[in-house]
Amino acid sequence: MTPRPEFFIAGAAKCGTTALAQYLGAHPSVFLPRIKEPNFFCSDLGAKGCVSTLAEYQALFASVPAQCVCCDASALYLYSRVAIKRLMQHNPRAKVMTLLRYPVDAAYSLFAARWARGHENAEDFEQAWRLQSARITGSHMPPRWPDAMTLQYGAMYRYAEQVQRVLERVPEPQRLFIVYEEFFADPAANYRRVLEFLGLPDAGQIEFPIVNAALGSRSRRLDSLLRRPPAWLAALYRPVRPLLRAAGVSPVNALRSLNLAPRLKPPLRAEFRAELDRFFADDIVELERLLGRPLWRAACARGVANRPSGSLTAG
């Protein structure tokens, strides 16, 4: 019988999914495929991974060692309208972990990550936020970006409807909701809680490094050149692009990676941040009702969630 994931890290994006996957990947009893985010069950989204058939998906887990459990960590599963249903049909006994982060911080972090990698053509998060409606119609899209739905920073982090799908599809003993701010306040204790949920022994892990820290450019001039190359350089590059693509080589991506460096994200303009806080407020109230516990309203009072958005945090 082909192995299949016993548990999923279903999202949300920039809420610690990569960090948790890396921590669990170091456990001797956990197997993660070489493709970290297959996003196979997101058939309603254009920004899927490179796995398109069931056979390709099953092949990701073909080499799982004996006594290991398989994990699929795909941060778009929560946002997708169909993924939770489909993955539970694939394995009705699967456990599903969902990480949630204060929406404003998560949305800004997602924009910053995309901008650093050249996947965003908006100059700053406020511009990207204002472009959401236009992008739904196909306007102002980043070059070669496949899906306007994954540029809807507001919709992606209005969690209540997404969490409702988890509550409806995943039996209570098989689901775990993790609050980002709480997890990274004490990663060792919360990691042990995750292991207990998964039924895995504590392997003695004591290191929990920052993963996916905010990135910026070492050289703004090089970054500008890569984003908007002059006509003469584009003309020189155009004839050799097919050959490089066939060889799987991208000089632009290689230079962009070399130019990346950890940085502090600049704080959002105070009035804009207040606008975002108001946008998500009613959804947070509904989310707290669904989960039966306080979330970021209490955190805001303690100054946790509304700290300046300039920190280096796990993504």
N, C-alpha and C positions, 0 to 999 in steps of 0.2 A: 504494500500500500504506500502511495506517495505521501511523504510527510507534508503536513500543512501547519500553518501558524497556530500555536496554542494560545498566543496572546498578541494583541495589537496595541500599539501606541497610536491613537487615532487623531491626534492634534491637541490643541490648535497650533497653527504655525507661529513660530517665535515665542512659544510659551514654555520652552525647555524640553521639547521633544527630542532634539538632537543630543542634548546633554544626557537625558535619561537613557536614550538608546546607547550612547557610548558607555555609560556606567554599567548598564546591563550587559553590553557586549563583552565587557571584561570578566563577567562571571563565567566560570568553567562549565556551567550547565545551560548556558544560553547560546543559541545560534542565530546570528543575523546574516541575511544574504549580502552579497557584495553590493547590490543596489540598495541603498539605505531607504529610499522612498519610492517603491514601485508604483504606488497610487493606482493599483490595478482595478480596484473596485469603484473608482470615480468615473464611471462611464458618462456622467452628465457634464463633466468639465473638460475643456479643451487642453488645459495645462496638465496633462497626465504624464506619467513616467514613460520609459521606453519599453514597458512590458504591455503587450496588447492582446495576447491570447492566453487562455488557461494553461496551455502546455508550457508557454514561456514562464508563466508565473510559477507553476509547479516545479519547473527546472531550477528556480532560485533556491529551492529547499532540498534538492536531490542529494546534496553532499552533506547533509546534517549528520554529525557524529552520533553514535549511540548514546543514549542517556541524556541527550540535549533536548531542550524545548525550543521551538522556533518562534521568532518574533518578526512581525511586519510593522515597521515604524513609518507611517505615511501621514504627514501632517494635514493633508487635505481631506482625509476621511470624515472628519467631523463636519466640515463645511459642506461637503457633497450632500445632496438630498437623497442619494441612493446607496452610498457606500456602506453605511452601517447595516442596512437591510441585507445587502449582498454579501458582506463578509460573515454575517451571522448565518446566512444560508449555506455558505461555504463550510463553516464549522460552527454548528449550534452550541458547542461547548466552549467556544473561545472566550477568553477574558479580554476586556477592553479597558484601557487606561486613557483618560482624557485629562489633559493639562489646560488650565485656564489662568489667564493673566489679566491684570487690569487692562481693559480694552484700549485705552488711549496709548499706553506704553507698548502694548503688543503691536498695534497698527503702525505706530511710528517706527518700531524696530524692524517690522517687515519692509516698510518703505526704505529704510536706511540700508538694509541688507541688499535689496534689489538695486538700489542706486549705486552702491559700492561695486557691484558686479556688472554694471552696465545694462541692467535689465529695466531700468526706469529712465524715461526721458524728461520727467518733470524735474525742475530745478530744486524744489524743496517739497516737504510733505504737505504744506498748505496748498501748493499748486496741485499736487496729485489728488488731494481731497476734493478740490473744486472741480477737477476734471472727471469725477466718477460718472456723472450723468452723460457727459459727452462720450465717454469711452464705451458705455453700453451700446451706443449707436455706431461704434467703430471709429470714432474720431480721436485724434491725439494719442493713438496707441504707440507704445514703444515698438521699435522695429523688431519684427519677427516674434512678437509676443503672441501666444496662441489663443488667449482666452480673456475677454473683458471681464468675465465674472470673477477672476482671481485678482483683478485690480480694483475691486469694490471693497475698499478698506473698512467702510462702515458695516456693510453686510457681513463681512468675514468675522467681525468681532462682536456682533450682536448674538450672544451665545444661546439665549433662552430657547429659541426654536430648534437649534442644533442639539442642545442637551436633551430636549424633549424626545428627539428621535432615539437617543441612547436609552433613555428611561423606558421607552415603549418597546424597544427591540432587544435589549440586553437584560437578562435576568439580574436581579439585585446582587446575588453572590458573585456574579461574573463581571461587575463593573466597579471601577474606582475612579473617583474624581480627585484631582490633585490641584491645589492652588499654588501657582508659581511662586508667589511671594513667601508663602509658608514653607514650601519645599526648600528653597535656597537660603532661607534663614537658618535651617539646620539640615543640610543635605544628608548627613550620615544617619540621623534618626529617621528621616522620611524615606531614605533608600531602604532601610530595614523594614519599614512598613510596606513598601512595594514588594520586597522579597516575600514577606509573610502573605500578602495577597496572592502572589503567584505560586506559593507553596514551595519556594526555593530556600535552601539553607544559606545562612550567612557565610560568605566566603572570606570574610575578614577585610573587605575593601575599606581603606581609610582615606584614599585620595579622591577628591571630587573637584577637579579643576574646572575653571570657566571654559565653556565651549561656545563657539560662534560669537566671540566678542564683537562689538560694533567695529566696523572697519571704515577707514578713510584712505586717502591717497598720500603716498610719500611725496609725490611731485604733482602739484596741481596742473603744471604746464603739460606734463605727459598725459595726465588724465584727460585734459581738454583735447589734446591731439588725438587720443584714442576714440573719444566720443564723437568728435567732429573733425575728421581728417581733412586736410586741404585737398582741393580737387586734383592737384598733380600727384599726390601720394595715393589717392584712391585709384587714379588711372594706372599707376604703376602696379598696384596690387591686384587689380581686376583680372588680368590674364592668368595669373598663377593661382587665384583663389580656388578654382575647381580641382587643381592638382593637390593643393594643400588639404582641401576638404576630403578628397578621396583617401589621402594618407592619414586622416584623423589628426591633422596638425592645425593649430590656430595660433599664429604669432600674436594676434591681438589679445586673445585670452591669456596667453602666456605672459605678455607684458603687463596686462592688467593685474594678474595675480601677483607678479613681482612688485607691482606698485602699491599693493594693498598694505595697510598698516593699522594696528589698533588705534582707535581715537575715541574721544568723547563726542557723543551726539550733541549738537547745540540745543539749548532749551527751546521749546516751542514758544512762540509769541504768547504772552499771558492771555490775551483776549481770545486767541484761537484755541488754546488749550481749554479755556473755560467753555467755549462753544462745543468742543468735543466731549467734555465731561457731561454737558447737558444732553448731547445727542445719545449717549449711552445710558443715562441715568435710569430711564424707565425699564430698559432691558435688564439692568442689574437687579432692580427690584423684583422683576419676574423670575430671574435666575435664582435669586435667594429664596423665593417662594418654592420653586421646583426642587431645590436641593435641601430646603428646610434648615438653612443655616445662614448666618451673616457672612458677607464676603467683603467687598472693598469699601462699602460705606463706613464700616468700622475701621478699616485700614486707613481710609482717608483722614479720619479723626485723629489717628495716631501719627499721621504724616508719612505713611509708608507708600501708598499707591500714588500720591500726588507729589512725590519728590521730583525735582528737576529731571527732565528726560535727558540726562547727559552722562549716565553711568555706563560702565562696562559690565554687561550682564550676560548670563548664559542665554542662548537662543534656542 
